[in-house]
Amino acid sequence: MIMIQTSLSPNAQKDDILLALSLLIRPFVWRRKSAVDALEKKLGGIVRQEHVVAVDSGRTALFTLLKALNIGKGDEVLLQAYTCVAVPAPVLWCDATPVYVDCTDNFTLDIADLERKITREAKAIIVQHTFGAAADMSAIRDIAKKHNLFVIEDCAHAFGGSLDDAPLGSLSDAAFFSFGRDKCVSSVFGGAITTNSGELNGKVRALVASYPQPSFLWTLRQLLHPIILGIAKSTYNILGTGRLFLGVARRLRIISRAVERRELRGETPSFARHRFSGALAVLALRQIEKLSQFTRHRRGCAAAYEEKLKNTRSLQLPRRTDGHAFLRYTILTDNPKHFIAKARQHGIELGDWYQSVIAPTGVVYEKVGYTAGSCPNAEHIATRSLNLPTHIGITQEKIDAIVRYVFL
């Protein structure tokens, strides 16, 4: 049986695992600011932004941006449905109100619904480049200018992507990035804020300076993550050893969850509102060195899937553009669960972003301010979504296997 994964720290390669091992035995470097400074400089150069501030996660990055903009009680922030709870949650942490906007079949903001839902209380728009597909930034900027709204790009899925040769993250007033375990580059946890506004940067830095350093125990758990996942993946099909090993590590909380249970109610997770770990910044820097390679590879995978699946009538394929980052190749089908189950029979784990309109499954919609029926297209495509992997571990042989075993 083959073993193909869409998640499980897909970016981590041998050099990343060895780097994590070397950091484990050097705890005296875990809080060094030099790696964080280097990361901020490197990211700013890539996205062509003058100011970059790294923090513990994309969630903290968004929260910090909103606080720096003085967004709070009585204010509204527009964001798309068909998203992760990690996006509306920071809005709630500011005591502001998330206003959900429908999305298109290309998984990005529906411009007409955006304009319909703007009120006098609206202060900002969060623009999600879902799966690395660029939203219609020109139209969104025009609307924002008309209504005096601040535009924030959510580049959690889109690092390395572009629109009209401009890097995603450079097309708005500010942007935030995530270096989570299954993002474009990964340091298990991590995030950053980018902007060209010196005034906003000053406010952001003042807030981050008030955040504590992550604990040594928390940093230890994150450094163990790529190591444990590497062992689990290499032994996954040996009498179930890898799967058992991973399950025990999770149960004993040796590795941390990507989404904590309290987040399903819009509450603040334990790791949020901390500075970025110097140790994880070292991991992120190594991954960023490989960003161009990763992006080219993902685009190549997308082209291969498109060529092999273009005549399959039961599937709706995504629109492929020049700057699309393709964090995952997401198709629409009337019965995604059928294909997920069929794939598992052959050792293939496909992705489930997003099979609920506010993911993951279990989010309490009333707690995060979502009203059922308010974004009908987002709800519809959430029942039809299926991700195919594009990460660096996916070879042409694996693409052939996915198509052969799952779709033929």
TASUL-V344321 format. One record per backbone hydrogen bond with DSSP energy under -1.0 kcal/mol. CO is the residue of the C=O (numbers start at 0). NH is the residue of the N-H. Records with the same first field share a line. If there is no record, write none. Layout:
CO=NH  NH
//
This chain:
3=348
8=11
12=16
13=17
14=18
15=19
16=20
17=21
18=22
19=23
22=25
25=28
26=29
28=31
29=277  278
32=36
33=37
34=38
35=39
36=40
37=41
38=42
39=43
40=44
41=45
42=46
43=48
50=194
52=192
54=190
56=60
57=61
58=62
59=63
60=64
61=65
62=66
63=67
64=68
65=70
66=69
71=74
74=96
75=122  123
76=98
77=125
78=100
82=358
83=86
84=88
87=91
88=92
90=95
91=94
96=76
98=78
100=80
101=109
103=106
107=103
109=113
110=114
111=115
112=116
118=121
120=75
122=149
123=77
124=151
126=153
127=129
128=131
129=132
130=326
131=324
134=136
135=139
136=140
137=141
138=142
139=143
140=144
141=145
142=146
143=148
149=124
150=172  173
151=126
152=175
153=128
157=160
160=167
162=165
165=162
166=169
173=152
174=193
175=154
176=191
178=186
179=182
186=188
187=180
189=178
190=54
191=176
192=52
193=174
194=50
196=200
197=201
198=202
199=203
200=204
201=205
202=206
203=207
204=208
206=209
207=210
211=274
214=218
215=219
216=220
217=221
218=222
219=223
223=227
224=228
225=229
226=230
227=231
228=232
229=233
230=234
234=237  241
236=238
237=240
239=243
240=244
241=245
242=246
243=247
244=248
245=249
246=250
247=251
248=253  254
249=252
259=262
260=263
261=264  266
262=265
263=363
273=55
276=280
277=281
278=282
279=283
280=284
281=285
282=286
283=287
284=288
286=289
287=290
289=293
290=294
291=295
292=296
293=297
294=298
295=299
296=300
297=301
298=302
299=303
300=304
301=305
302=306
303=307
304=308
305=309
308=311
311=314
315=331
320=323
322=161
328=387
330=385
331=315
334=338
335=339
336=340
337=341
338=342
339=343
340=344
342=345  347
343=346
346=3
350=386
351=354
356=81  82
358=84
359=362
362=364
363=366  367
364=369
370=373
374=378
375=379
376=380
377=381
380=383
383=332
385=330
386=350
387=328
390=393
394=398
395=399
396=400
397=401
398=402
399=403
400=404
401=405
402=406
//
